[in-house]
Amino acid sequence: MRVPAILITMIALALSVLAPAAPFASPITEAATVPVAPSAAPVGKGLEAPQQMALALFYPWYDPGTWEAGVTASLPAEHYLSGDPATIQRQIAEARRAGLNGLVSAYFGPAHDNPTESNLRTLLDEGARQGVGISVLFEPNSPDFFPTPASQKEALWQVLNVHANHPGYLRIDGKPAIFVFRPRGIVDGAWRIDRDGPAAVAAWQALIDELDPERRALWIAEGEYYPYLEVFDGLFPYSIAWSGNPAGQLQRYASGVRQYPGKYWFAAAMPGYDDTRSGYSSTFSVDRRNGGYYEQTLAAALGTDPDGLMVVSFNEWVEGHAIETGAEWGSLYLDITRSYVDAWRGGR
């Protein structure tokens, strides 16, 4: 997922008021150690995912201008504002209806109280109320939000010491889960590594050792560079739409993860893909086939006997792989999700 222009604009407007990073404390304390806005729900143990966990990636940054800009191949049933509590209430209700246990929300840290931070707090409150766990998809590859190692540490500190203590935060086997998109985006010293390889693995080892030395969180990386599993607890792929053989590709991913015993494998399923209106320099599309492609990838993902299902995604509209209620398809993809998830859980 590329960083939306609206968030980059917010950075430019707020540079003059950027506050210094908070000092780091022991990871995952019993209560938040920095002042935070009051939450509607008390600090608690979080929401535990079941063994057959079904999650979906979530994007919290839309406004009505998104729907009028002509950058999406399809449109949601409602032209919503992501920060509207009524929108978040509806989205979590839809996730629950689809049989999802959690939403993994894109996250750029607390800088400037950007939408990925402010809307995360509302998601956590509403998730706790409805019983849908909320986690973060940390995106370290953004140079606008994460130009330095300190900025990346600050964001992860905020997750570990503040959000992970919320009763709505997703836990897996008792640990708060942190998902990391494009882990090669980690900054080491003055340089962004920007390449999967031993240097990125070593940088993540040092960062996690510093922030979470007792490994009280569960760290899940995105991608197909399996040596990340020397440090991370699991892996998931972001996209399989590029493959002409999704079932075969998912089996190869699963086999790669299982070279590392005890690691979590999250299999991805997608309803289709279409970023041809995005303005990206390289675009492509995969026909949804009125739900047929989604059923194909769900069957392929669940056929790998995963530890968890990762739906990509709940509401990524610019890249054209949303499953939330759409103007074109109504609740079709929510209903398909529920059908496959129920069958998967009933078959174990």
N, C-alpha and C positions, 0 to 999 in steps of 0.2 A: 504494500500500500504506500503510495507516494504521499508526502506531506501536503495537505490542502493549502492553497494560497492564503485562505483566510487566517490560518494560524501563523504563517510567516508574517503577514501584515501586522498581526497583534504584537509580534516581537519587535518590529520596527517602531511601533508606537510607544512601547513600554520600556525601551532600553534605558531611558533616563531615570526610571524608578526601580530598577532591578535591585532587590535587596541581597545582601550577602548570604551565602549558604549557611544553614544552621549547623552547629557543630555536631559531629557524629557521636552517638551513644551506643550502648550495647544493643545488638539487634533484637528485634521482636520482644520488647519489654512487655510486662503485664499491663501497662497502661501507656498512653501516649506521653512522650516526654517533651514535646514542644506544644505551645498554645495552638489550638485549632478551633475552627468555628464549631459551635455547639451542634451536635447531631440529634436527630429525632429519636434515635435509638441508643440505648446504653452500650458501653463496651462489653463484649462477650466473647464466646469461644469460636464464633464463625459457623458457617453452614458446611457440613460434611457431605461430600459427593459420595454416591453409592458406588459399588464395584463396577457396574455397567454405566459409567458416567457419560453423559452426552452434553457437550459444550458447543458454543458458537462464538466466533469472533464478532465483536461489536464496535461500532464507530460512532462517537458521541459529539460530532462537530457540525451538524447540518443546520442551515437556516433557510427561510423561504427563498432566498436568492439562489440557493443550490438548484431548486426545482425549476427556476425560471431561466437558468443560464444555458440550457441546451447541452449540458455535458453528460447527461445520463441517457442510456438507451431505453430505460423504463422509468416509471415513476411510482412512488408509494401511493397508497389509497388516500392518505392525507399529506398535504404539503406542510410538514411539521417543522417545528423548532426543537432541536435536540435538548435544549435547556429547559423546556417547559415540563414541569413535574407531571402534568397530565399525559404528555407524550411518553415519558419514562414509565409511568404506571401502565399505560397500554402496552408498551413494548415488553415489559417483564411479564405481563399477563399473557401475551402471545407466546413468549418463550416457554412459559409454564404449560400452556395449552399444547405446545408442540412436543412436550416431554423432555425439554432441556433442563438439565440440573444447574447450568451456569452460563453466564455471559462473560467473555474475556475482552475487556474494553481497552482499546488503544490508549496509550498513556505516554505523555511527554513531560511528566513531572509537575511540580507546583509553580513553576516560574510564571509570574504575571496572572496567576489564577486562571490560566487558559481553560478552555472547555473540557479538556481531558481530565483536569483536576476537579473543577467545580461540578461538572456533571457526574463524575465518579462518586462524589459524596451523596448525591441524590440517588444514584443507582444503588449504592450500598444500603441506604435507608429503605428504599422500596423493595430491594431484593430480600432484605431481612423480613419485611412485612409479608411478602408473598412466598417466601421459601425458595427463592432462586439465588444461588451463590454468585457473587461478582468477584472477578479477578482482574488483573491487569495484563495487557500486552505491551510490555516495555519496548519502545522503538528507539534504540540508541543511535541509529544511523542518521538522525536529523541534525545537520550542522547548525540549524537555527536555534534549536532548543538545547543541544548538547555539544557545544564547541570544545569542552574541556573535560578531563577526568572528574573534576570536582562537580560539574553540573550533572554528570551521570550518577555519581555517588549520592548527591542530594536527592535526586528523584527516587532512587532505590531506598535510601534511608526513609523517605516519606512513606513508601509502601510498607516497609518492614516495621517501622515504629509507630505509624499512625493507622493507615488503612487496614493492615492485616489484623488489627485488634478489634475491628468492627464486627458485630454479630452477623452482618450480611456478607462478610468476605468468604470466598470459596476456600475450603480446606480439602485436601486429598490425603487420606491416611493420617489425619490429624494435623497436617502441616498446611500453612497458607501457601497457595500456589502462585508462582510468578512465571509468566510466559514471556519469552524474549524473542522479538522479531529481528531477523538479520543480525545475529550476534557478532558478525564481523565488523559491525559499526562501532565497536568499543574503541574509546580513545585511550591510548597508552602514551603517557608523556605529552609531547606536543603534537602527536600524529594520530589520526584515525587509521586504524589498521586496514579496514575496508577489504579484507581478503580472508576467506576461510583458510585456516592453517594453524600450525603450531604456535605462532605468535598470538593469535586471537585466543586460542585455548589457554595459553599461559596468562594472558591478561585477565581473562575471566576467573581463572583460578585465584589470582591475587586479589581481585575485587571481591569475590564471594568469601574468601578467607578473611578479608578485612571486615566486611559488613555482616556476615553470617557465619562466624567461625564454628559454631556448634551445629550448623546445618539444620536449623529449626524451621526453615522454609523448604519448599519443593521447587526446584528450578527446572523449567522446561524450555528448551531451545527450539527455534524454528529452523528448518533447512534439511540438507541431506549430507552434511559433513559429519560423519559419525564420530570422529575423535572428540567432538564436543562432549560426548557422553563420558569422557574421562573426568569431567567436571560437573556437567549437568545431570539431572535425574531422569530426563526423558527428552523425547524429540517429537516434533510434528512437522509435516510439510504445509506450506501456505497454499500452494496451487498445484493442482494436477491437471488443469484444463489444457495445458500445453501438450500433454501426452496423447498420442493416438490410441494408447492402450492403458487406460487408467487402472484397470484391475492388475495388469502385469506390473505397472509402475509401483502401485501400492504394496504389492507383495515384495518387490525388491526393497522398498523402504523398510518394511517390517523385518525382513531378513537382516538388513543392515543394523537396525536397532538391537536385534536379538543376538548380535555378536557380543553385546555387552550385557551379561546376565544381571537381572534385577532392575533394569531400566524400563521406564514407562514408554509405551508406544501409543501415540494418538493418531488415528487414521483420519485423513481428511476426506470430506465429501463436499461436492459443489453442485449448485443447481444449473450452472452454465457460466458463461463469461462473455462480457462485451464492453470493452473500453474504447470503442471506435469513435465516440464523441467526446472523449476526455481531453483532447488536445495533446496527449502524450506523443512523443516522437515515434514510438513503435507500438502498434495496437493490433489486436486480433479479436475474434469472437468465436464462441462455441454455442451453437443453438441449444436452447433449453428443451426443445422438443416437447413442449407442453408437460413438463415434469419428467419426461423419459430419461433425459441425461442425469437428472438428480437421482432417480431410482437406480440407474446404472452405477453411479458412483457410491451411493449408499450401500448397495449390495456388495460392491467391491471392497469398500472400506471395512464393513462388518465381517466380510469373508476373511480378513487377515487376523481375526481373533484379537482385536486391539484391547488395550487397557482402557481406552476411552475413544469416543467419537468426537472429532472436531469438525463442525459444520463451518464452511468458509463461503458465505458468512451470513450473519443475521441481517445486516443492513449496509453492505458496501455497494452503494448505488452507482458510483462513478465507474467502477470496474464491472458492474453488472452481475454480481453474484449474491444479491440479497434474497432472503426467504421470507422476510416479514410481509404483511399484507400489502399487496400491490394493486394498483389501479387496473392492470391488465389481467392478473391471475387471482385476485382475491386471496383466500386463505389456502390455496392449493398446496403451497410448499410447506406450510405449517402442518397441514393434514398428512402429507407424505412423510414428513419427519416423524410425527407421532406414530404412524403405522409401522415404520421400520424400527424405531426405537422400542416400541412395545413388543414387537416380534423378537427382537434381539434379546431383550431382558427375559422374555418368556421362554426362550430357547436354551437358556443357560441352566 
